[in-house]
Amino acid sequence: MVSAVFHTPLDAAVPANPPTHTPRHVAVRAQAEAAAAAAAPVARPSRDFSFVWRRILPPVLGFAVLVLIWELVALRSTNNFPSPLETWKQALDVFADPFYSKGPNDQGVGWNVLSSLQRVAFGFGLAAAVGIPAGFAIGRFEFLSRMFNPLISLLRPVSPLAWLPIGLLVFKGANPAAIWTIFICSIWPMIINTAVGVQRVPSDYMNVAKVLDLSEWKILTKILFPAVLPYMLTGVRLAVGTAWLVIVAAEMLTGGVGIGFWVWDEWNNLNVKNIIIAIFVIGIVGLILEFALIKIATAFTFEEVKS
């Protein structure tokens, strides 16, 4: 009897024992492809210049417009208003030795700026020591809020310079009077922002504190302070900006050493170049203070406050 074995076309196409090694022509082709890929130039990512257009170019154009307007005013002025180039040359002389001292009324711009910053630091420190605890108390207790809100609404709109004669009368000195003025103008933003932050703490937090029977100190340190910190830092930033604005005017009136006195003294000497230099110095120092406080605030605040 003859037996027949039938195979399907698939069985015929695939050998029963496929070779375990790669054929030579396949290996050669793989090596050639690898060599070609290695020799091909690597595609570099395209450079993104959007940062230049969005961040660098606008402020540069803004300063260019300012300088252009300044130059046009200097050209059309009949009172020898200094041009940007003349002011720049004068600034090089001023900052060549900013810390010279030739007497109490003749000191470099560096000493004047440091004296102003010292007064701002003293006045602001006193305002923070009084205003922040007062803001917590006013925001925490409704009786104190009703008691002090009318007084704050009455005194806050008063110009800080209106308090300068009171300081001169009480403290009998120009320097304490200037510090008193800084204290008055700095305390209101810290009181108001801190109190608003305390009043906006979610009621659920306070209900949990009542359930847990937390002490007032625990409520202050564990609940109120972390929640109020963004508002408190905002008040601190506003207070420092206001203090730096007020110190210039206060020093113009009180005299002594300070950037405000330096501006007034240069006006008496009809040195307009130094007045313009002082304006830029005041702006730059204020910008540095603002930037530093923003960085501190964003490091301790929530994401929605950072924006």
RAGIFEN-V582169 format. One line per field, one symbol per residue. ss: DSSP state (H for helix, E for strand, - for the rest). phi: phi as a letter, one per 30 degrees, with the letter a starting at -180 (. if undefined). psi: psi as a letter, one per 20 degrees, with the letter a starting at -180 (. if undefined). A space follows every 10 residues. Layout:
ss=???
phi=???
psi=???
//
This chain:
ss=--------HH HHH------- ---HHHHHHH HHHHHHHHH- ---------H HHHHHHHHHH HHHHHHHHHH HHHHHH---- ---HHHHHHH HHHHHHH--- E-----E-HH HHHHHHHHHH HHHHHHHHHH HHHHHHHHHH -HHHHHHHHH HHHHH----H HHHHHHHHHH H--HHHHHHH HHHHHHHHHH HHHHHHHHH- --HHHHHHHH HH---HHHHH HHHHHHHHHH HHHHHHHHHH HHHHHHHHHH HHHH----HH HHHHHHHH-- -HHHHHHHHH HHHHHHHHHH HHHHHHHHHH --HHHH-
phi=.cccccbded dddcddbddd cdeddddddd dddddddddd dddddddccd ddddccdedd ddddddddde dddddcdcch dddedddddd ddddddbdcd bbkdcbbddd dddddddddd dddddddddc dddddddddd cddddddced ddddcdddde dddddddddd chaddddddd ddeddcdded dddddddddc dedddddddd ddhddddddd dccdddddee dddddddddd dddddddddd dddcijcldd dddddddddh cddddddddd dddddddddd dddddddddb cdddddd
psi=ppqqppqrhg hhhpqhnqqi qpqghghghg hghghhhhiq qpoqqqpojh hghhhggghg hghggghggg ggghhiqjkl pqrhgghghh hhhgjhmikq okrhjnqrhg hgghgghggg ggghgghhhg gghhgggghh phghghgigh gghghhipph ihighghhgg ikqgghhghg ghgghhhghh gghgghgghj pphhghghhh gilqrhgggg hhggghhigg hghghgghgg ghhhghhghg hhhhabprhg hgghhhhhjk nhghghghgh ggggghhggg gghgggghij rrhhhh.
//
